[in-house]
Amino acid sequence: MPTHEVNIIDPAALEIHQRVSRGESVLKAIRESLGYTQREFAELMDTNVTTVSRWENSGKEPMFRLIQVKALLKELQKIRMSIDNLPDKLSADSSFDE
């Protein structure tokens, strides 16, 4: 019997993809899909609200420390996303098509 690979996509992950396709920041879409305020996300990512705002709104590529990468990966697992599901750039003007 042939086996078929089933790709289960979490609705939150699909929503993130759609929001980013409409021009929204990848990190903002992730944060909001997880239900975090900027302040809560800042605490989770071991940074401050100003930095989170800059990540979400500037065209510059965010620079993460290893502890932040680990925190982001842990949160992505909650919505069945992996780093492979993200675009190559996380700047505010990036998209999944790049």
Gaussian input, Z-matrix of N, CA and C with variables (Angstrom, degrees):
# hf/3-21g

backbone

0 1
 N
 C     1     B1
 C     2     B2     1     A1
 N     3     B3     2     A2     1     D1
 C     4     B4     3     A3     2     D2
 C     5     B5     4     A4     3     D3
 N     6     B6     5     A5     4     D4
 C     7     B7     6     A6     5     D5
 C     8     B8     7     A7     6     D6
 N     9     B9     8     A8     7     D7
 C    10    B10     9     A9     8     D8
 C    11    B11    10    A10     9     D9
 N    12    B12    11    A11    10    D10
 C    13    B13    12    A12    11    D11
 C    14    B14    13    A13    12    D12
 N    15    B15    14    A14    13    D13
 C    16    B16    15    A15    14    D14
 C    17    B17    16    A16    15    D15
 N    18    B18    17    A17    16    D16
 C    19    B19    18    A18    17    D17
 C    20    B20    19    A19    18    D18
 N    21    B21    20    A20    19    D19
 C    22    B22    21    A21    20    D20
 C    23    B23    22    A22    21    D21
 N    24    B24    23    A23    22    D22
 C    25    B25    24    A24    23    D23
 C    26    B26    25    A25    24    D24
 N    27    B27    26    A26    25    D25
 C    28    B28    27    A27    26    D26
 C    29    B29    28    A28    27    D27
 N    30    B30    29    A29    28    D28
 C    31    B31    30    A30    29    D29
 C    32    B32    31    A31    30    D30
 N    33    B33    32    A32    31    D31
 C    34    B34    33    A33    32    D32
 C    35    B35    34    A34    33    D33
 N    36    B36    35    A35    34    D34
 C    37    B37    36    A36    35    D35
 C    38    B38    37    A37    36    D36
 N    39    B39    38    A38    37    D37
 C    40    B40    39    A39    38    D38
 C    41    B41    40    A40    39    D39
 N    42    B42    41    A41    40    D40
 C    43    B43    42    A42    41    D41
 C    44    B44    43    A43    42    D42
 N    45    B45    44    A44    43    D43
 C    46    B46    45    A45    44    D44
 C    47    B47    46    A46    45    D45
 N    48    B48    47    A47    46    D46
 C    49    B49    48    A48    47    D47
 C    50    B50    49    A49    48    D48
 N    51    B51    50    A50    49    D49
 C    52    B52    51    A51    50    D50
 C    53    B53    52    A52    51    D51
 N    54    B54    53    A53    52    D52
 C    55    B55    54    A54    53    D53
 C    56    B56    55    A55    54    D54
 N    57    B57    56    A56    55    D55
 C    58    B58    57    A57    56    D56
 C    59    B59    58    A58    57    D57
 N    60    B60    59    A59    58    D58
 C    61    B61    60    A60    59    D59
 C    62    B62    61    A61    60    D60
 N    63    B63    62    A62    61    D61
 C    64    B64    63    A63    62    D62
 C    65    B65    64    A64    63    D63
 N    66    B66    65    A65    64    D64
 C    67    B67    66    A66    65    D65
 C    68    B68    67    A67    66    D66
 N    69    B69    68    A68    67    D67
 C    70    B70    69    A69    68    D68
 C    71    B71    70    A70    69    D69
 N    72    B72    71    A71    70    D70
 C    73    B73    72    A72    71    D71
 C    74    B74    73    A73    72    D72
 N    75    B75    74    A74    73    D73
 C    76    B76    75    A75    74    D74
 C    77    B77    76    A76    75    D75
 N    78    B78    77    A77    76    D76
 C    79    B79    78    A78    77    D77
 C    80    B80    79    A79    78    D78
 N    81    B81    80    A80    79    D79
 C    82    B82    81    A81    80    D80
 C    83    B83    82    A82    81    D81
 N    84    B84    83    A83    82    D82
 C    85    B85    84    A84    83    D83
 C    86    B86    85    A85    84    D84
 N    87    B87    86    A86    85    D85
 C    88    B88    87    A87    86    D86
 C    89    B89    88    A88    87    D87
 N    90    B90    89    A89    88    D88
 C    91    B91    90    A90    89    D89
 C    92    B92    91    A91    90    D90
 N    93    B93    92    A92    91    D91
 C    94    B94    93    A93    92    D92
 C    95    B95    94    A94    93    D93
 N    96    B96    95    A95    94    D94
 C    97    B97    96    A96    95    D95
 C    98    B98    97    A97    96    D96
 N    99    B99    98    A98    97    D97
 C   100   B100    99    A99    98    D98
 C   101   B101   100   A100    99    D99
 N   102   B102   101   A101   100   D100
 C   103   B103   102   A102   101   D101
 C   104   B104   103   A103   102   D102
 N   105   B105   104   A104   103   D103
 C   106   B106   105   A105   104   D104
 C   107   B107   106   A106   105   D105
 N   108   B108   107   A107   106   D106
 C   109   B109   108   A108   107   D107
 C   110   B110   109   A109   108   D108
 N   111   B111   110   A110   109   D109
 C   112   B112   111   A111   110   D110
 C   113   B113   112   A112   111   D111
 N   114   B114   113   A113   112   D112
 C   115   B115   114   A114   113   D113
 C   116   B116   115   A115   114   D114
 N   117   B117   116   A116   115   D115
 C   118   B118   117   A117   116   D116
 C   119   B119   118   A118   117   D117
 N   120   B120   119   A119   118   D118
 C   121   B121   120   A120   119   D119
 C   122   B122   121   A121   120   D120
 N   123   B123   122   A122   121   D121
 C   124   B124   123   A123   122   D122
 C   125   B125   124   A124   123   D123
 N   126   B126   125   A125   124   D124
 C   127   B127   126   A126   125   D125
 C   128   B128   127   A127   126   D126
 N   129   B129   128   A128   127   D127
 C   130   B130   129   A129   128   D128
 C   131   B131   130   A130   129   D129
 N   132   B132   131   A131   130   D130
 C   133   B133   132   A132   131   D131
 C   134   B134   133   A133   132   D132
 N   135   B135   134   A134   133   D133
 C   136   B136   135   A135   134   D134
 C   137   B137   136   A136   135   D135
 N   138   B138   137   A137   136   D136
 C   139   B139   138   A138   137   D137
 C   140   B140   139   A139   138   D138
 N   141   B141   140   A140   139   D139
 C   142   B142   141   A141   140   D140
 C   143   B143   142   A142   141   D141
 N   144   B144   143   A143   142   D142
 C   145   B145   144   A144   143   D143
 C   146   B146   145   A145   144   D144
 N   147   B147   146   A146   145   D145
 C   148   B148   147   A147   146   D146
 C   149   B149   148   A148   147   D147
 N   150   B150   149   A149   148   D148
 C   151   B151   150   A150   149   D149
 C   152   B152   151   A151   150   D150
 N   153   B153   152   A152   151   D151
 C   154   B154   153   A153   152   D152
 C   155   B155   154   A154   153   D153
 N   156   B156   155   A155   154   D154
 C   157   B157   156   A156   155   D155
 C   158   B158   157   A157   156   D156
 N   159   B159   158   A158   157   D157
 C   160   B160   159   A159   158   D158
 C   161   B161   160   A160   159   D159
 N   162   B162   161   A161   160   D160
 C   163   B163   162   A162   161   D161
 C   164   B164   163   A163   162   D162
 N   165   B165   164   A164   163   D163
 C   166   B166   165   A165   164   D164
 C   167   B167   166   A166   165   D165
 N   168   B168   167   A167   166   D166
 C   169   B169   168   A168   167   D167
 C   170   B170   169   A169   168   D168
 N   171   B171   170   A170   169   D169
 C   172   B172   171   A171   170   D170
 C   173   B173   172   A172   171   D171
 N   174   B174   173   A173   172   D172
 C   175   B175   174   A174   173   D173
 C   176   B176   175   A175   174   D174
 N   177   B177   176   A176   175   D175
 C   178   B178   177   A177   176   D176
 C   179   B179   178   A178   177   D177
 N   180   B180   179   A179   178   D178
 C   181   B181   180   A180   179   D179
 C   182   B182   181   A181   180   D180
 N   183   B183   182   A182   181   D181
 C   184   B184   183   A183   182   D182
 C   185   B185   184   A184   183   D183
 N   186   B186   185   A185   184   D184
 C   187   B187   186   A186   185   D185
 C   188   B188   187   A187   186   D186
 N   189   B189   188   A188   187   D187
 C   190   B190   189   A189   188   D188
 C   191   B191   190   A190   189   D189
 N   192   B192   191   A191   190   D190
 C   193   B193   192   A192   191   D191
 C   194   B194   193   A193   192   D192
 N   195   B195   194   A194   193   D193
 C   196   B196   195   A195   194   D194
 C   197   B197   196   A196   195   D195
 N   198   B198   197   A197   196   D196
 C   199   B199   198   A198   197   D197
 C   200   B200   199   A199   198   D198
 N   201   B201   200   A200   199   D199
 C   202   B202   201   A201   200   D200
 C   203   B203   202   A202   201   D201
 N   204   B204   203   A203   202   D202
 C   205   B205   204   A204   203   D203
 C   206   B206   205   A205   204   D204
 N   207   B207   206   A206   205   D205
 C   208   B208   207   A207   206   D206
 C   209   B209   208   A208   207   D207
 N   210   B210   209   A209   208   D208
 C   211   B211   210   A210   209   D209
 C   212   B212   211   A211   210   D210
 N   213   B213   212   A212   211   D211
 C   214   B214   213   A213   212   D212
 C   215   B215   214   A214   213   D213
 N   216   B216   215   A215   214   D214
 C   217   B217   216   A216   215   D215
 C   218   B218   217   A217   216   D216
 N   219   B219   218   A218   217   D217
 C   220   B220   219   A219   218   D218
 C   221   B221   220   A220   219   D219
 N   222   B222   221   A221   220   D220
 C   223   B223   222   A222   221   D221
 C   224   B224   223   A223   222   D222
 N   225   B225   224   A224   223   D223
 C   226   B226   225   A225   224   D224
 C   227   B227   226   A226   225   D225
 N   228   B228   227   A227   226   D226
 C   229   B229   228   A228   227   D227
 C   230   B230   229   A229   228   D228
 N   231   B231   230   A230   229   D229
 C   232   B232   231   A231   230   D230
 C   233   B233   232   A232   231   D231
 N   234   B234   233   A233   232   D232
 C   235   B235   234   A234   233   D233
 C   236   B236   235   A235   234   D234
 N   237   B237   236   A236   235   D235
 C   238   B238   237   A237   236   D236
 C   239   B239   238   A238   237   D237
 N   240   B240   239   A239   238   D238
 C   241   B241   240   A240   239   D239
 C   242   B242   241   A241   240   D240
 N   243   B243   242   A242   241   D241
 C   244   B244   243   A243   242   D242
 C   245   B245   244   A244   243   D243
 N   246   B246   245   A245   244   D244
 C   247   B247   246   A246   245   D245
 C   248   B248   247   A247   246   D246
 N   249   B249   248   A248   247   D247
 C   250   B250   249   A249   248   D248
 C   251   B251   250   A250   249   D249
 N   252   B252   251   A251   250   D250
 C   253   B253   252   A252   251   D251
 C   254   B254   253   A253   252   D252
 N   255   B255   254   A254   253   D253
 C   256   B256   255   A255   254   D254
 C   257   B257   256   A256   255   D255
 N   258   B258   257   A257   256   D256
 C   259   B259   258   A258   257   D257
 C   260   B260   259   A259   258   D258
 N   261   B261   260   A260   259   D259
 C   262   B262   261   A261   260   D260
 C   263   B263   262   A262   261   D261
 N   264   B264   263   A263   262   D262
 C   265   B265   264   A264   263   D263
 C   266   B266   265   A265   264   D264
 N   267   B267   266   A266   265   D265
 C   268   B268   267   A267   266   D266
 C   269   B269   268   A268   267   D267
 N   270   B270   269   A269   268   D268
 C   271   B271   270   A270   269   D269
 C   272   B272   271   A271   270   D270
 N   273   B273   272   A272   271   D271
 C   274   B274   273   A273   272   D272
 C   275   B275   274   A274   273   D273
 N   276   B276   275   A275   274   D274
 C   277   B277   276   A276   275   D275
 C   278   B278   277   A277   276   D276
 N   279   B279   278   A278   277   D277
 C   280   B280   279   A279   278   D278
 C   281   B281   280   A280   279   D279
 N   282   B282   281   A281   280   D280
 C   283   B283   282   A282   281   D281
 C   284   B284   283   A283   282   D282
 N   285   B285   284   A284   283   D283
 C   286   B286   285   A285   284   D284
 C   287   B287   286   A286   285   D285
 N   288   B288   287   A287   286   D286
 C   289   B289   288   A288   287   D287
 C   290   B290   289   A289   288   D288
 N   291   B291   290   A290   289   D289
 C   292   B292   291   A291   290   D290
 C   293   B293   292   A292   291   D291

   B1=1.4366
   B2=1.5339
   B3=1.3454
   B4=1.4650
   B5=1.5201
   B6=1.2924
   B7=1.4583
   B8=1.5154
   B9=1.2858
   B10=1.4591
   B11=1.5171
   B12=1.3005
   B13=1.4568
   B14=1.5211
   B15=1.3027
   B16=1.4529
   B17=1.5145
   B18=1.3039
   B19=1.4543
   B20=1.5209
   B21=1.3147
   B22=1.4560
   B23=1.5184
   B24=1.3249
   B25=1.4591
   B26=1.5183
   B27=1.2977
   B28=1.4453
   B29=1.5269
   B30=1.3330
   B31=1.4668
   B32=1.5318
   B33=1.3248
   B34=1.4684
   B35=1.5222
   B36=1.3266
   B37=1.4624
   B38=1.5238
   B39=1.3261
   B40=1.4598
   B41=1.5257
   B42=1.3321
   B43=1.4694
   B44=1.5283
   B45=1.3164
   B46=1.4676
   B47=1.5195
   B48=1.3069
   B49=1.4653
   B50=1.5294
   B51=1.3258
   B52=1.4640
   B53=1.5262
   B54=1.3201
   B55=1.4678
   B56=1.5222
   B57=1.3244
   B58=1.4661
   B59=1.5273
   B60=1.3237
   B61=1.4692
   B62=1.5262
   B63=1.3358
   B64=1.4671
   B65=1.5264
   B66=1.3279
   B67=1.4580
   B68=1.5151
   B69=1.3087
   B70=1.4635
   B71=1.5268
   B72=1.2953
   B73=1.4623
   B74=1.5307
   B75=1.3195
   B76=1.4650
   B77=1.5270
   B78=1.3247
   B79=1.4694
   B80=1.5243
   B81=1.3328
   B82=1.4677
   B83=1.5254
   B84=1.3233
   B85=1.4630
   B86=1.5288
   B87=1.3225
   B88=1.4694
   B89=1.5233
   B90=1.3354
   B91=1.4702
   B92=1.5249
   B93=1.3230
   B94=1.4586
   B95=1.5293
   B96=1.3242
   B97=1.4659
   B98=1.5233
   B99=1.3149
   B100=1.4659
   B101=1.5250
   B102=1.3442
   B103=1.4574
   B104=1.5155
   B105=1.3227
   B106=1.4592
   B107=1.5242
   B108=1.3190
   B109=1.4590
   B110=1.5253
   B111=1.3209
   B112=1.4682
   B113=1.5250
   B114=1.3148
   B115=1.4706
   B116=1.5352
   B117=1.3198
   B118=1.4667
   B119=1.5307
   B120=1.3294
   B121=1.4613
   B122=1.5243
   B123=1.3300
   B124=1.4646
   B125=1.5271
   B126=1.3243
   B127=1.4697
   B128=1.5297
   B129=1.3156
   B130=1.4582
   B131=1.5262
   B132=1.3292
   B133=1.4636
   B134=1.5269
   B135=1.3277
   B136=1.4637
   B137=1.5316
   B138=1.3414
   B139=1.4595
   B140=1.5243
   B141=1.3213
   B142=1.4618
   B143=1.5287
   B144=1.3274
   B145=1.4633
   B146=1.5231
   B147=1.3167
   B148=1.4643
   B149=1.5250
   B150=1.3159
   B151=1.4633
   B152=1.5245
   B153=1.3269
   B154=1.4681
   B155=1.5265
   B156=1.3153
   B157=1.4643
   B158=1.5241
   B159=1.3022
   B160=1.4690
   B161=1.5346
   B162=1.3386
   B163=1.4693
   B164=1.5258
   B165=1.3349
   B166=1.4568
   B167=1.5247
   B168=1.3110
   B169=1.4589
   B170=1.5171
   B171=1.3045
   B172=1.4654
   B173=1.5202
   B174=1.2946
   B175=1.4527
   B176=1.5182
   B177=1.3464
   B178=1.4702
   B179=1.5197
   B180=1.3076
   B181=1.4646
   B182=1.5320
   B183=1.3553
   B184=1.4650
   B185=1.5283
   B186=1.2995
   B187=1.4639
   B188=1.5298
   B189=1.3243
   B190=1.4542
   B191=1.5181
   B192=1.3429
   B193=1.4560
   B194=1.5334
   B195=1.3154
   B196=1.4627
   B197=1.5264
   B198=1.3189
   B199=1.4656
   B200=1.5294
   B201=1.3374
   B202=1.4597
   B203=1.5277
   B204=1.3096
   B205=1.4698
   B206=1.5259
   B207=1.3256
   B208=1.4661
   B209=1.5262
   B210=1.3298
   B211=1.4649
   B212=1.5265
   B213=1.3310
   B214=1.4607
   B215=1.5298
   B216=1.3187
   B217=1.4669
   B218=1.5281
   B219=1.3278
   B220=1.4661
   B221=1.5288
   B222=1.3260
   B223=1.4632
   B224=1.5274
   B225=1.3179
   B226=1.4658
   B227=1.5253
   B228=1.3321
   B229=1.4685
   B230=1.5233
   B231=1.3227
   B232=1.4660
   B233=1.5214
   B234=1.3289
   B235=1.4648
   B236=1.5313
   B237=1.3148
   B238=1.4653
   B239=1.5299
   B240=1.3068
   B241=1.4610
   B242=1.5220
   B243=1.3046
   B244=1.4548
   B245=1.5165
   B246=1.2907
   B247=1.4574
   B248=1.5340
   B249=1.3244
   B250=1.4641
   B251=1.5229
   B252=1.3458
   B253=1.4584
   B254=1.5211
   B255=1.3250
   B256=1.4606
   B257=1.5207
   B258=1.3399
   B259=1.4664
   B260=1.5232
   B261=1.3159
   B262=1.4629
   B263=1.5203
   B264=1.3219
   B265=1.4637
   B266=1.5202
   B267=1.3293
   B268=1.4611
   B269=1.5201
   B270=1.3236
   B271=1.4589
   B272=1.5234
   B273=1.3247
   B274=1.4577
   B275=1.5193
   B276=1.3216
   B277=1.4648
   B278=1.5279
   B279=1.3328
   B280=1.4671
   B281=1.5260
   B282=1.3280
   B283=1.4596
   B284=1.5257
   B285=1.3156
   B286=1.4592
   B287=1.5201
   B288=1.3219
   B289=1.4626
   B290=1.5128
   B291=1.3220
   B292=1.4640
   B293=1.5019
   A1=108.22
   A2=118.46
   A3=120.08
   A4=110.66
   A5=114.76
   A6=119.35
   A7=108.64
   A8=115.22
   A9=121.48
   A10=108.34
   A11=114.98
   A12=119.29
   A13=108.61
   A14=116.05
   A15=121.46
   A16=107.89
   A17=115.86
   A18=121.25
   A19=108.11
   A20=116.70
   A21=121.37
   A22=108.47
   A23=114.92
   A24=119.90
   A25=108.36
   A26=115.99
   A27=121.62
   A28=108.43
   A29=118.27
   A30=119.78
   A31=112.98
   A32=117.16
   A33=120.06
   A34=110.59
   A35=117.38
   A36=120.86
   A37=110.40
   A38=116.92
   A39=121.00
   A40=110.41
   A41=116.30
   A42=120.57
   A43=110.58
   A44=117.60
   A45=121.16
   A46=109.80
   A47=116.50
   A48=120.98
   A49=110.35
   A50=117.45
   A51=121.27
   A52=111.37
   A53=117.33
   A54=120.60
   A55=111.12
   A56=116.52
   A57=120.48
   A58=110.00
   A59=116.74
   A60=120.54
   A61=111.39
   A62=116.46
   A63=121.20
   A64=112.32
   A65=116.75
   A66=120.28
   A67=116.41
   A68=117.97
   A69=120.50
   A70=110.60
   A71=116.39
   A72=123.17
   A73=110.87
   A74=116.27
   A75=121.95
   A76=110.29
   A77=116.56
   A78=119.74
   A79=112.09
   A80=117.34
   A81=119.83
   A82=109.75
   A83=117.26
   A84=120.91
   A85=110.86
   A86=116.98
   A87=120.95
   A88=110.19
   A89=115.89
   A90=120.39
   A91=111.31
   A92=116.63
   A93=119.89
   A94=111.88
   A95=117.84
   A96=120.31
   A97=111.59
   A98=115.77
   A99=120.79
   A100=112.14
   A101=116.72
   A102=121.10
   A103=115.05
   A104=117.42
   A105=121.13
   A106=112.09
   A107=115.77
   A108=120.94
   A109=107.14
   A110=116.60
   A111=118.60
   A112=110.29
   A113=117.38
   A114=120.92
   A115=110.69
   A116=117.16
   A117=120.73
   A118=111.23
   A119=116.29
   A120=120.30
   A121=110.15
   A122=116.58
   A123=120.52
   A124=110.48
   A125=117.07
   A126=120.66
   A127=110.53
   A128=116.27
   A129=121.39
   A130=111.29
   A131=116.25
   A132=122.21
   A133=112.52
   A134=117.06
   A135=122.19
   A136=111.72
   A137=114.24
   A138=120.22
   A139=108.39
   A140=117.70
   A141=120.80
   A142=110.69
   A143=115.69
   A144=122.01
   A145=111.46
   A146=117.21
   A147=120.70
   A148=110.85
   A149=116.72
   A150=120.77
   A151=111.00
   A152=117.60
   A153=120.78
   A154=109.74
   A155=116.93
   A156=120.82
   A157=111.14
   A158=116.50
   A159=120.86
   A160=110.52
   A161=116.92
   A162=120.15
   A163=110.51
   A164=115.65
   A165=120.66
   A166=113.44
   A167=117.91
   A168=119.91
   A169=116.41
   A170=118.56
   A171=118.44
   A172=109.64
   A173=116.14
   A174=121.02
   A175=112.49
   A176=116.28
   A177=120.22
   A178=110.82
   A179=114.54
   A180=121.15
   A181=109.42
   A182=118.72
   A183=119.78
   A184=111.28
   A185=115.64
   A186=121.71
   A187=106.75
   A188=116.84
   A189=121.53
   A190=111.13
   A191=115.26
   A192=120.86
   A193=107.31
   A194=116.81
   A195=121.21
   A196=111.74
   A197=117.93
   A198=121.04
   A199=110.64
   A200=116.79
   A201=120.80
   A202=111.21
   A203=116.74
   A204=120.80
   A205=109.23
   A206=116.46
   A207=120.72
   A208=111.07
   A209=116.87
   A210=120.60
   A211=110.86
   A212=116.76
   A213=120.45
   A214=110.85
   A215=117.55
   A216=120.82
   A217=111.34
   A218=116.50
   A219=121.09
   A220=110.29
   A221=116.58
   A222=120.52
   A223=111.36
   A224=117.48
   A225=120.77
   A226=111.18
   A227=116.89
   A228=120.65
   A229=111.28
   A230=117.11
   A231=120.90
   A232=111.73
   A233=116.60
   A234=120.43
   A235=110.69
   A236=115.04
   A237=122.83
   A238=112.89
   A239=115.74
   A240=121.11
   A241=107.96
   A242=115.73
   A243=120.71
   A244=107.67
   A245=115.57
   A246=119.90
   A247=110.31
   A248=116.83
   A249=121.07
   A250=112.51
   A251=117.22
   A252=121.28
   A253=113.06
   A254=116.96
   A255=120.65
   A256=110.97
   A257=116.33
   A258=118.12
   A259=109.68
   A260=116.64
   A261=120.75
   A262=112.68
   A263=116.90
   A264=120.98
   A265=108.88
   A266=116.70
   A267=121.09
   A268=112.24
   A269=117.89
   A270=119.85
   A271=108.90
   A272=116.31
   A273=121.59
   A274=112.85
   A275=117.64
   A276=120.14
   A277=113.17
   A278=117.63
   A279=120.49
   A280=110.15
   A281=115.22
   A282=120.36
   A283=109.24
   A284=115.90
   A285=121.01
   A286=111.39
   A287=116.99
   A288=121.11
   A289=112.97
   A290=118.70
   A291=121.96
   A292=110.89
   D1=129.72
   D2=-179.71
   D3=-70.69
   D4=146.64
   D5=176.23
   D6=-103.67
   D7=145.39
   D8=179.20
   D9=-120.30
   D10=132.21
   D11=177.85
   D12=-75.04
   D13=129.19
   D14=178.88
   D15=-107.28
   D16=124.54
   D17=179.54
   D18=-104.72
   D19=102.17
   D20=-179.78
   D21=-87.08
   D22=122.52
   D23=-179.35
   D24=-110.15
   D25=124.85
   D26=176.70
   D27=-65.56
   D28=138.44
   D29=178.58
   D30=-55.18
   D31=-34.72
   D32=178.56
   D33=-65.78
   D34=-39.03
   D35=178.57
   D36=-65.79
   D37=-39.92
   D38=177.36
   D39=-64.05
   D40=-42.04
   D41=178.15
   D42=-61.20
   D43=-42.09
   D44=178.42
   D45=-59.30
   D46=-47.08
   D47=-179.60
   D48=-59.34
   D49=-44.39
   D50=-179.65
   D51=-65.17
   D52=-42.52
   D53=-178.97
   D54=-65.13
   D55=-41.32
   D56=179.37
   D57=-67.21
   D58=-36.62
   D59=177.73
   D60=-63.21
   D61=-25.77
   D62=177.11
   D63=-88.59
   D64=4.19
   D65=175.09
   D66=102.67
   D67=4.00
   D68=179.49
   D69=-79.67
   D70=152.71
   D71=177.73
   D72=-60.78
   D73=135.22
   D74=178.07
   D75=-57.78
   D76=-49.53
   D77=-176.35
   D78=-67.20
   D79=-36.14
   D80=176.92
   D81=-65.18
   D82=-43.85
   D83=179.16
   D84=-62.06
   D85=-41.86
   D86=177.62
   D87=-63.53
   D88=-49.68
   D89=-178.24
   D90=-57.67
   D91=-48.60
   D92=-177.34
   D93=-68.94
   D94=-35.40
   D95=177.14
   D96=-64.83
   D97=-30.56
   D98=176.90
   D99=-80.87
   D100=-10.21
   D101=177.19
   D102=85.01
   D103=19.70
   D104=-178.15
   D105=-97.15
   D106=143.99
   D107=167.33
   D108=-77.80
   D109=169.45
   D110=175.97
   D111=-60.99
   D112=-38.68
   D113=-179.80
   D114=-63.78
   D115=-45.80
   D116=179.32
   D117=-64.10
   D118=-41.40
   D119=179.36
   D120=-66.12
   D121=-37.51
   D122=177.68
   D123=-61.34
   D124=-44.83
   D125=178.47
   D126=-62.22
   D127=-44.75
   D128=179.13
   D129=-59.91
   D130=-39.18
   D131=-176.30
   D132=-91.69
   D133=7.68
   D134=177.24
   D135=56.03
   D136=50.59
   D137=178.43
   D138=-147.98
   D139=-162.91
   D140=-179.54
   D141=-117.98
   D142=168.02
   D143=-176.67
   D144=-61.67
   D145=-37.11
   D146=179.35
   D147=-59.76
   D148=-42.24
   D149=179.42
   D150=-66.15
   D151=-42.95
   D152=178.18
   D153=-61.02
   D154=-44.04
   D155=177.65
   D156=-59.91
   D157=-42.18
   D158=178.54
   D159=-64.30
   D160=-42.20
   D161=177.32
   D162=-57.88
   D163=-41.10
   D164=-174.50
   D165=-79.48
   D166=-25.20
   D167=-170.40
   D168=-116.12
   D169=-17.39
   D170=-178.17
   D171=-91.88
   D172=160.29
   D173=176.65
   D174=-84.96
   D175=1.73
   D176=-178.67
   D177=-83.09
   D178=144.96
   D179=177.27
   D180=-69.56
   D181=125.61
   D182=178.20
   D183=-66.29
   D184=145.52
   D185=175.31
   D186=-109.67
   D187=117.07
   D188=-178.24
   D189=-104.06
   D190=144.02
   D191=168.27
   D192=-81.34
   D193=162.14
   D194=-177.49
   D195=-56.94
   D196=-40.84
   D197=179.53
   D198=-60.97
   D199=-33.41
   D200=178.78
   D201=-73.87
   D202=-38.45
   D203=176.81
   D204=-60.97
   D205=-45.47
   D206=179.52
   D207=-61.36
   D208=-43.10
   D209=179.81
   D210=-63.82
   D211=-42.96
   D212=179.69
   D213=-64.60
   D214=-43.51
   D215=179.14
   D216=-61.74
   D217=-40.16
   D218=178.47
   D219=-62.13
   D220=-42.15
   D221=179.59
   D222=-69.05
   D223=-38.35
   D224=178.97
   D225=-61.17
   D226=-33.43
   D227=178.81
   D228=-61.55
   D229=-30.48
   D230=-179.29
   D231=-63.40
   D232=-27.36
   D233=179.61
   D234=-113.59
   D235=25.52
   D236=176.78
   D237=52.82
   D238=41.54
   D239=173.94
   D240=-114.49
   D241=152.90
   D242=174.09
   D243=-125.94
   D244=174.11
   D245=178.77
   D246=-61.39
   D247=-26.91
   D248=178.23
   D249=-67.21
   D250=-21.37
   D251=179.58
   D252=-82.82
   D253=-7.56
   D254=-176.72
   D255=-91.59
   D256=154.56
   D257=173.78
   D258=-67.32
   D259=164.15
   D260=-178.16
   D261=-66.16
   D262=-23.88
   D263=178.47
   D264=-121.52
   D265=143.24
   D266=179.27
   D267=-109.24
   D268=14.12
   D269=177.80
   D270=-66.45
   D271=161.09
   D272=-175.54
   D273=-59.48
   D274=-24.87
   D275=-177.69
   D276=-102.61
   D277=20.39
   D278=-179.63
   D279=-87.76
   D280=166.64
   D281=177.35
   D282=-145.07
   D283=168.07
   D284=179.17
   D285=-74.19
   D286=-13.18
   D287=-177.82
   D288=-83.03
   D289=-9.89
   D290=-177.12
   D291=-76.26

